[in-house]
Amino acid sequence: MNKIDLYQTILISFIVAFVVEVISWIRSSYIAYINFVYKDELLAIGSWFPFLFLFGSILILIITYFPQLLGIENFDQKFIKDLRKLGFWIGIGSIIIIIVDHILITYHISHLIK
């Protein structure tokens, strides 16, 4: 991997992480408010669960791009490519899960408010 690919990957990762963090903060604040008002346990569980998938994909990408952080010196290149693909698809899946979860929680909140 050359330096340009590495820098682009790091830049894209930071941008995605920042956007997800801002959305998560806004969403969590609103859900915490609704949870405080209505005392609903489903919101407490549903608000953080999808972000575990996103954290997992980011962790996989960190492991594959920076294996020396874990003291791993000799990774098979095919294994690294497969692991990167897995991390990418888990990340895409987690974004889809976050969107679906947001729709379901919004639907649940709309029924709580009525």
Phi and psi in radians as a Rosetta constraint file:
Dihedral C 1 N 2 CA 2 C 2 CIRCULARHARMONIC -1.530 0.35
Dihedral N 2 CA 2 C 2 N 3 CIRCULARHARMONIC 3.000 0.35
Dihedral C 2 N 3 CA 3 C 3 CIRCULARHARMONIC -1.152 0.35
Dihedral N 3 CA 3 C 3 N 4 CIRCULARHARMONIC -0.582 0.35
Dihedral C 3 N 4 CA 4 C 4 CIRCULARHARMONIC -1.129 0.35
Dihedral N 4 CA 4 C 4 N 5 CIRCULARHARMONIC -0.780 0.35
Dihedral C 4 N 5 CA 5 C 5 CIRCULARHARMONIC -1.078 0.35
Dihedral N 5 CA 5 C 5 N 6 CIRCULARHARMONIC -0.710 0.35
Dihedral C 5 N 6 CA 6 C 6 CIRCULARHARMONIC -1.133 0.35
Dihedral N 6 CA 6 C 6 N 7 CIRCULARHARMONIC -0.787 0.35
Dihedral C 6 N 7 CA 7 C 7 CIRCULARHARMONIC -1.144 0.35
Dihedral N 7 CA 7 C 7 N 8 CIRCULARHARMONIC -0.695 0.35
Dihedral C 7 N 8 CA 8 C 8 CIRCULARHARMONIC -1.117 0.35
Dihedral N 8 CA 8 C 8 N 9 CIRCULARHARMONIC -0.726 0.35
Dihedral C 8 N 9 CA 9 C 9 CIRCULARHARMONIC -1.110 0.35
Dihedral N 9 CA 9 C 9 N 10 CIRCULARHARMONIC -0.761 0.35
Dihedral C 9 N 10 CA 10 C 10 CIRCULARHARMONIC -1.129 0.35
Dihedral N 10 CA 10 C 10 N 11 CIRCULARHARMONIC -0.757 0.35
Dihedral C 10 N 11 CA 11 C 11 CIRCULARHARMONIC -1.096 0.35
Dihedral N 11 CA 11 C 11 N 12 CIRCULARHARMONIC -0.811 0.35
Dihedral C 11 N 12 CA 12 C 12 CIRCULARHARMONIC -1.098 0.35
Dihedral N 12 CA 12 C 12 N 13 CIRCULARHARMONIC -0.713 0.35
Dihedral C 12 N 13 CA 13 C 13 CIRCULARHARMONIC -1.077 0.35
Dihedral N 13 CA 13 C 13 N 14 CIRCULARHARMONIC -0.752 0.35
Dihedral C 13 N 14 CA 14 C 14 CIRCULARHARMONIC -1.157 0.35
Dihedral N 14 CA 14 C 14 N 15 CIRCULARHARMONIC -0.698 0.35
Dihedral C 14 N 15 CA 15 C 15 CIRCULARHARMONIC -1.122 0.35
Dihedral N 15 CA 15 C 15 N 16 CIRCULARHARMONIC -0.813 0.35
Dihedral C 15 N 16 CA 16 C 16 CIRCULARHARMONIC -1.100 0.35
Dihedral N 16 CA 16 C 16 N 17 CIRCULARHARMONIC -0.761 0.35
Dihedral C 16 N 17 CA 17 C 17 CIRCULARHARMONIC -1.090 0.35
Dihedral N 17 CA 17 C 17 N 18 CIRCULARHARMONIC -0.693 0.35
Dihedral C 17 N 18 CA 18 C 18 CIRCULARHARMONIC -1.141 0.35
Dihedral N 18 CA 18 C 18 N 19 CIRCULARHARMONIC -0.801 0.35
Dihedral C 18 N 19 CA 19 C 19 CIRCULARHARMONIC -1.092 0.35
Dihedral N 19 CA 19 C 19 N 20 CIRCULARHARMONIC -0.787 0.35
Dihedral C 19 N 20 CA 20 C 20 CIRCULARHARMONIC -1.103 0.35
Dihedral N 20 CA 20 C 20 N 21 CIRCULARHARMONIC -0.668 0.35
Dihedral C 20 N 21 CA 21 C 21 CIRCULARHARMONIC -1.149 0.35
Dihedral N 21 CA 21 C 21 N 22 CIRCULARHARMONIC -0.745 0.35
Dihedral C 21 N 22 CA 22 C 22 CIRCULARHARMONIC -1.129 0.35
Dihedral N 22 CA 22 C 22 N 23 CIRCULARHARMONIC -0.810 0.35
Dihedral C 22 N 23 CA 23 C 23 CIRCULARHARMONIC -1.072 0.35
Dihedral N 23 CA 23 C 23 N 24 CIRCULARHARMONIC -0.739 0.35
Dihedral C 23 N 24 CA 24 C 24 CIRCULARHARMONIC -1.100 0.35
Dihedral N 24 CA 24 C 24 N 25 CIRCULARHARMONIC -0.728 0.35
Dihedral C 24 N 25 CA 25 C 25 CIRCULARHARMONIC -1.136 0.35
Dihedral N 25 CA 25 C 25 N 26 CIRCULARHARMONIC -0.799 0.35
Dihedral C 25 N 26 CA 26 C 26 CIRCULARHARMONIC -1.094 0.35
Dihedral N 26 CA 26 C 26 N 27 CIRCULARHARMONIC -0.819 0.35
Dihedral C 26 N 27 CA 27 C 27 CIRCULARHARMONIC -1.130 0.35
Dihedral N 27 CA 27 C 27 N 28 CIRCULARHARMONIC -0.777 0.35
Dihedral C 27 N 28 CA 28 C 28 CIRCULARHARMONIC -1.131 0.35
Dihedral N 28 CA 28 C 28 N 29 CIRCULARHARMONIC -0.647 0.35
Dihedral C 28 N 29 CA 29 C 29 CIRCULARHARMONIC -1.104 0.35
Dihedral N 29 CA 29 C 29 N 30 CIRCULARHARMONIC -0.759 0.35
Dihedral C 29 N 30 CA 30 C 30 CIRCULARHARMONIC -1.169 0.35
Dihedral N 30 CA 30 C 30 N 31 CIRCULARHARMONIC -0.761 0.35
Dihedral C 30 N 31 CA 31 C 31 CIRCULARHARMONIC -1.154 0.35
Dihedral N 31 CA 31 C 31 N 32 CIRCULARHARMONIC -0.664 0.35
Dihedral C 31 N 32 CA 32 C 32 CIRCULARHARMONIC -1.105 0.35
Dihedral N 32 CA 32 C 32 N 33 CIRCULARHARMONIC -0.690 0.35
Dihedral C 32 N 33 CA 33 C 33 CIRCULARHARMONIC -1.106 0.35
Dihedral N 33 CA 33 C 33 N 34 CIRCULARHARMONIC -0.840 0.35
Dihedral C 33 N 34 CA 34 C 34 CIRCULARHARMONIC -1.112 0.35
Dihedral N 34 CA 34 C 34 N 35 CIRCULARHARMONIC -0.713 0.35
Dihedral C 34 N 35 CA 35 C 35 CIRCULARHARMONIC -1.115 0.35
Dihedral N 35 CA 35 C 35 N 36 CIRCULARHARMONIC -0.666 0.35
Dihedral C 35 N 36 CA 36 C 36 CIRCULARHARMONIC -1.151 0.35
Dihedral N 36 CA 36 C 36 N 37 CIRCULARHARMONIC -0.710 0.35
Dihedral C 36 N 37 CA 37 C 37 CIRCULARHARMONIC -1.282 0.35
Dihedral N 37 CA 37 C 37 N 38 CIRCULARHARMONIC -0.772 0.35
Dihedral C 37 N 38 CA 38 C 38 CIRCULARHARMONIC -1.816 0.35
Dihedral N 38 CA 38 C 38 N 39 CIRCULARHARMONIC -0.117 0.35
Dihedral C 38 N 39 CA 39 C 39 CIRCULARHARMONIC 0.925 0.35
Dihedral N 39 CA 39 C 39 N 40 CIRCULARHARMONIC 0.940 0.35
Dihedral C 39 N 40 CA 40 C 40 CIRCULARHARMONIC -1.860 0.35
Dihedral N 40 CA 40 C 40 N 41 CIRCULARHARMONIC 2.096 0.35
Dihedral C 40 N 41 CA 41 C 41 CIRCULARHARMONIC -1.313 0.35
Dihedral N 41 CA 41 C 41 N 42 CIRCULARHARMONIC -0.466 0.35
Dihedral C 41 N 42 CA 42 C 42 CIRCULARHARMONIC -1.062 0.35
Dihedral N 42 CA 42 C 42 N 43 CIRCULARHARMONIC -0.645 0.35
Dihedral C 42 N 43 CA 43 C 43 CIRCULARHARMONIC -1.171 0.35
Dihedral N 43 CA 43 C 43 N 44 CIRCULARHARMONIC -0.630 0.35
Dihedral C 43 N 44 CA 44 C 44 CIRCULARHARMONIC -1.139 0.35
Dihedral N 44 CA 44 C 44 N 45 CIRCULARHARMONIC -0.676 0.35
Dihedral C 44 N 45 CA 45 C 45 CIRCULARHARMONIC -1.335 0.35
Dihedral N 45 CA 45 C 45 N 46 CIRCULARHARMONIC -0.813 0.35
Dihedral C 45 N 46 CA 46 C 46 CIRCULARHARMONIC -1.207 0.35
Dihedral N 46 CA 46 C 46 N 47 CIRCULARHARMONIC -0.338 0.35
Dihedral C 46 N 47 CA 47 C 47 CIRCULARHARMONIC -1.366 0.35
Dihedral N 47 CA 47 C 47 N 48 CIRCULARHARMONIC -0.498 0.35
Dihedral C 47 N 48 CA 48 C 48 CIRCULARHARMONIC -1.893 0.35
Dihedral N 48 CA 48 C 48 N 49 CIRCULARHARMONIC -0.305 0.35
Dihedral C 48 N 49 CA 49 C 49 CIRCULARHARMONIC -1.025 0.35
Dihedral N 49 CA 49 C 49 N 50 CIRCULARHARMONIC -0.821 0.35
Dihedral C 49 N 50 CA 50 C 50 CIRCULARHARMONIC -1.117 0.35
Dihedral N 50 CA 50 C 50 N 51 CIRCULARHARMONIC -0.433 0.35
Dihedral C 50 N 51 CA 51 C 51 CIRCULARHARMONIC -1.270 0.35
Dihedral N 51 CA 51 C 51 N 52 CIRCULARHARMONIC -0.285 0.35
Dihedral C 51 N 52 CA 52 C 52 CIRCULARHARMONIC -1.121 0.35
Dihedral N 52 CA 52 C 52 N 53 CIRCULARHARMONIC -0.673 0.35
Dihedral C 52 N 53 CA 53 C 53 CIRCULARHARMONIC -1.118 0.35
Dihedral N 53 CA 53 C 53 N 54 CIRCULARHARMONIC -0.764 0.35
Dihedral C 53 N 54 CA 54 C 54 CIRCULARHARMONIC -1.126 0.35
Dihedral N 54 CA 54 C 54 N 55 CIRCULARHARMONIC -0.703 0.35
Dihedral C 54 N 55 CA 55 C 55 CIRCULARHARMONIC -1.084 0.35
Dihedral N 55 CA 55 C 55 N 56 CIRCULARHARMONIC -0.695 0.35
Dihedral C 55 N 56 CA 56 C 56 CIRCULARHARMONIC -1.095 0.35
Dihedral N 56 CA 56 C 56 N 57 CIRCULARHARMONIC -0.728 0.35
Dihedral C 56 N 57 CA 57 C 57 CIRCULARHARMONIC -1.195 0.35
Dihedral N 57 CA 57 C 57 N 58 CIRCULARHARMONIC -0.679 0.35
Dihedral C 57 N 58 CA 58 C 58 CIRCULARHARMONIC -1.132 0.35
Dihedral N 58 CA 58 C 58 N 59 CIRCULARHARMONIC -0.675 0.35
Dihedral C 58 N 59 CA 59 C 59 CIRCULARHARMONIC -1.107 0.35
Dihedral N 59 CA 59 C 59 N 60 CIRCULARHARMONIC -0.744 0.35
Dihedral C 59 N 60 CA 60 C 60 CIRCULARHARMONIC -1.094 0.35
Dihedral N 60 CA 60 C 60 N 61 CIRCULARHARMONIC -0.743 0.35
Dihedral C 60 N 61 CA 61 C 61 CIRCULARHARMONIC -1.144 0.35
Dihedral N 61 CA 61 C 61 N 62 CIRCULARHARMONIC -0.648 0.35
Dihedral C 61 N 62 CA 62 C 62 CIRCULARHARMONIC -1.134 0.35
Dihedral N 62 CA 62 C 62 N 63 CIRCULARHARMONIC -0.737 0.35
Dihedral C 62 N 63 CA 63 C 63 CIRCULARHARMONIC -1.088 0.35
Dihedral N 63 CA 63 C 63 N 64 CIRCULARHARMONIC -0.706 0.35
Dihedral C 63 N 64 CA 64 C 64 CIRCULARHARMONIC -1.352 0.35
Dihedral N 64 CA 64 C 64 N 65 CIRCULARHARMONIC -0.537 0.35
Dihedral C 64 N 65 CA 65 C 65 CIRCULARHARMONIC -1.534 0.35
Dihedral N 65 CA 65 C 65 N 66 CIRCULARHARMONIC -0.467 0.35
Dihedral C 65 N 66 CA 66 C 66 CIRCULARHARMONIC -2.283 0.35
Dihedral N 66 CA 66 C 66 N 67 CIRCULARHARMONIC 1.099 0.35
Dihedral C 66 N 67 CA 67 C 67 CIRCULARHARMONIC -1.170 0.35
Dihedral N 67 CA 67 C 67 N 68 CIRCULARHARMONIC -0.373 0.35
Dihedral C 67 N 68 CA 68 C 68 CIRCULARHARMONIC -1.169 0.35
Dihedral N 68 CA 68 C 68 N 69 CIRCULARHARMONIC -0.352 0.35
Dihedral C 68 N 69 CA 69 C 69 CIRCULARHARMONIC -1.126 0.35
Dihedral N 69 CA 69 C 69 N 70 CIRCULARHARMONIC -0.520 0.35
Dihedral C 69 N 70 CA 70 C 70 CIRCULARHARMONIC -1.684 0.35
Dihedral N 70 CA 70 C 70 N 71 CIRCULARHARMONIC 0.034 0.35
Dihedral C 70 N 71 CA 71 C 71 CIRCULARHARMONIC 1.402 0.35
Dihedral N 71 CA 71 C 71 N 72 CIRCULARHARMONIC 0.303 0.35
Dihedral C 71 N 72 CA 72 C 72 CIRCULARHARMONIC -1.634 0.35
Dihedral N 72 CA 72 C 72 N 73 CIRCULARHARMONIC 2.069 0.35
Dihedral C 72 N 73 CA 73 C 73 CIRCULARHARMONIC -1.689 0.35
Dihedral N 73 CA 73 C 73 N 74 CIRCULARHARMONIC -0.768 0.35
Dihedral C 73 N 74 CA 74 C 74 CIRCULARHARMONIC -1.999 0.35
Dihedral N 74 CA 74 C 74 N 75 CIRCULARHARMONIC 1.640 0.35
Dihedral C 74 N 75 CA 75 C 75 CIRCULARHARMONIC -1.740 0.35
Dihedral N 75 CA 75 C 75 N 76 CIRCULARHARMONIC 2.436 0.35
Dihedral C 75 N 76 CA 76 C 76 CIRCULARHARMONIC -1.205 0.35
Dihedral N 76 CA 76 C 76 N 77 CIRCULARHARMONIC 2.300 0.35
Dihedral C 76 N 77 CA 77 C 77 CIRCULARHARMONIC -1.094 0.35
Dihedral N 77 CA 77 C 77 N 78 CIRCULARHARMONIC -0.625 0.35
Dihedral C 77 N 78 CA 78 C 78 CIRCULARHARMONIC -1.153 0.35
Dihedral N 78 CA 78 C 78 N 79 CIRCULARHARMONIC -0.686 0.35
Dihedral C 78 N 79 CA 79 C 79 CIRCULARHARMONIC -1.106 0.35
Dihedral N 79 CA 79 C 79 N 80 CIRCULARHARMONIC -0.709 0.35
Dihedral C 79 N 80 CA 80 C 80 CIRCULARHARMONIC -1.129 0.35
Dihedral N 80 CA 80 C 80 N 81 CIRCULARHARMONIC -0.756 0.35
Dihedral C 80 N 81 CA 81 C 81 CIRCULARHARMONIC -1.096 0.35
Dihedral N 81 CA 81 C 81 N 82 CIRCULARHARMONIC -0.740 0.35
Dihedral C 81 N 82 CA 82 C 82 CIRCULARHARMONIC -1.139 0.35
Dihedral N 82 CA 82 C 82 N 83 CIRCULARHARMONIC -0.692 0.35
Dihedral C 82 N 83 CA 83 C 83 CIRCULARHARMONIC -1.181 0.35
Dihedral N 83 CA 83 C 83 N 84 CIRCULARHARMONIC -0.643 0.35
Dihedral C 83 N 84 CA 84 C 84 CIRCULARHARMONIC -1.126 0.35
Dihedral N 84 CA 84 C 84 N 85 CIRCULARHARMONIC -0.730 0.35
Dihedral C 84 N 85 CA 85 C 85 CIRCULARHARMONIC -1.084 0.35
Dihedral N 85 CA 85 C 85 N 86 CIRCULARHARMONIC -0.742 0.35
Dihedral C 85 N 86 CA 86 C 86 CIRCULARHARMONIC -1.069 0.35
Dihedral N 86 CA 86 C 86 N 87 CIRCULARHARMONIC -0.801 0.35
Dihedral C 86 N 87 CA 87 C 87 CIRCULARHARMONIC -1.081 0.35
Dihedral N 87 CA 87 C 87 N 88 CIRCULARHARMONIC -0.684 0.35
Dihedral C 87 N 88 CA 88 C 88 CIRCULARHARMONIC -1.122 0.35
Dihedral N 88 CA 88 C 88 N 89 CIRCULARHARMONIC -0.821 0.35
Dihedral C 88 N 89 CA 89 C 89 CIRCULARHARMONIC -1.240 0.35
Dihedral N 89 CA 89 C 89 N 90 CIRCULARHARMONIC -0.569 0.35
Dihedral C 89 N 90 CA 90 C 90 CIRCULARHARMONIC -1.142 0.35
Dihedral N 90 CA 90 C 90 N 91 CIRCULARHARMONIC -0.685 0.35
Dihedral C 90 N 91 CA 91 C 91 CIRCULARHARMONIC -1.094 0.35
Dihedral N 91 CA 91 C 91 N 92 CIRCULARHARMONIC -0.787 0.35
Dihedral C 91 N 92 CA 92 C 92 CIRCULARHARMONIC -1.097 0.35
Dihedral N 92 CA 92 C 92 N 93 CIRCULARHARMONIC -0.782 0.35
Dihedral C 92 N 93 CA 93 C 93 CIRCULARHARMONIC -1.083 0.35
Dihedral N 93 CA 93 C 93 N 94 CIRCULARHARMONIC -0.665 0.35
Dihedral C 93 N 94 CA 94 C 94 CIRCULARHARMONIC -1.201 0.35
Dihedral N 94 CA 94 C 94 N 95 CIRCULARHARMONIC -0.610 0.35
Dihedral C 94 N 95 CA 95 C 95 CIRCULARHARMONIC -1.143 0.35
Dihedral N 95 CA 95 C 95 N 96 CIRCULARHARMONIC -0.710 0.35
Dihedral C 95 N 96 CA 96 C 96 CIRCULARHARMONIC -1.106 0.35
Dihedral N 96 CA 96 C 96 N 97 CIRCULARHARMONIC -0.754 0.35
Dihedral C 96 N 97 CA 97 C 97 CIRCULARHARMONIC -1.096 0.35
Dihedral N 97 CA 97 C 97 N 98 CIRCULARHARMONIC -0.695 0.35
Dihedral C 97 N 98 CA 98 C 98 CIRCULARHARMONIC -1.103 0.35
Dihedral N 98 CA 98 C 98 N 99 CIRCULARHARMONIC -0.736 0.35
Dihedral C 98 N 99 CA 99 C 99 CIRCULARHARMONIC -1.125 0.35
Dihedral N 99 CA 99 C 99 N 100 CIRCULARHARMONIC -0.820 0.35
Dihedral C 99 N 100 CA 100 C 100 CIRCULARHARMONIC -1.104 0.35
Dihedral N 100 CA 100 C 100 N 101 CIRCULARHARMONIC -0.731 0.35
Dihedral C 100 N 101 CA 101 C 101 CIRCULARHARMONIC -1.087 0.35
Dihedral N 101 CA 101 C 101 N 102 CIRCULARHARMONIC -0.708 0.35
Dihedral C 101 N 102 CA 102 C 102 CIRCULARHARMONIC -1.097 0.35
Dihedral N 102 CA 102 C 102 N 103 CIRCULARHARMONIC -0.729 0.35
Dihedral C 102 N 103 CA 103 C 103 CIRCULARHARMONIC -1.110 0.35
Dihedral N 103 CA 103 C 103 N 104 CIRCULARHARMONIC -0.781 0.35
Dihedral C 103 N 104 CA 104 C 104 CIRCULARHARMONIC -1.151 0.35
Dihedral N 104 CA 104 C 104 N 105 CIRCULARHARMONIC -0.715 0.35
Dihedral C 104 N 105 CA 105 C 105 CIRCULARHARMONIC -1.185 0.35
Dihedral N 105 CA 105 C 105 N 106 CIRCULARHARMONIC -0.677 0.35
Dihedral C 105 N 106 CA 106 C 106 CIRCULARHARMONIC -1.085 0.35
Dihedral N 106 CA 106 C 106 N 107 CIRCULARHARMONIC -0.717 0.35
Dihedral C 106 N 107 CA 107 C 107 CIRCULARHARMONIC -1.106 0.35
Dihedral N 107 CA 107 C 107 N 108 CIRCULARHARMONIC -0.750 0.35
Dihedral C 107 N 108 CA 108 C 108 CIRCULARHARMONIC -1.120 0.35
Dihedral N 108 CA 108 C 108 N 109 CIRCULARHARMONIC -0.737 0.35
Dihedral C 108 N 109 CA 109 C 109 CIRCULARHARMONIC -1.122 0.35
Dihedral N 109 CA 109 C 109 N 110 CIRCULARHARMONIC -0.692 0.35
Dihedral C 109 N 110 CA 110 C 110 CIRCULARHARMONIC -1.105 0.35
Dihedral N 110 CA 110 C 110 N 111 CIRCULARHARMONIC -0.566 0.35
Dihedral C 110 N 111 CA 111 C 111 CIRCULARHARMONIC -1.326 0.35
Dihedral N 111 CA 111 C 111 N 112 CIRCULARHARMONIC -0.517 0.35
Dihedral C 111 N 112 CA 112 C 112 CIRCULARHARMONIC -1.193 0.35
Dihedral N 112 CA 112 C 112 N 113 CIRCULARHARMONIC -0.670 0.35
Dihedral C 112 N 113 CA 113 C 113 CIRCULARHARMONIC -1.264 0.35
Dihedral N 113 CA 113 C 113 N 114 CIRCULARHARMONIC -0.553 0.35
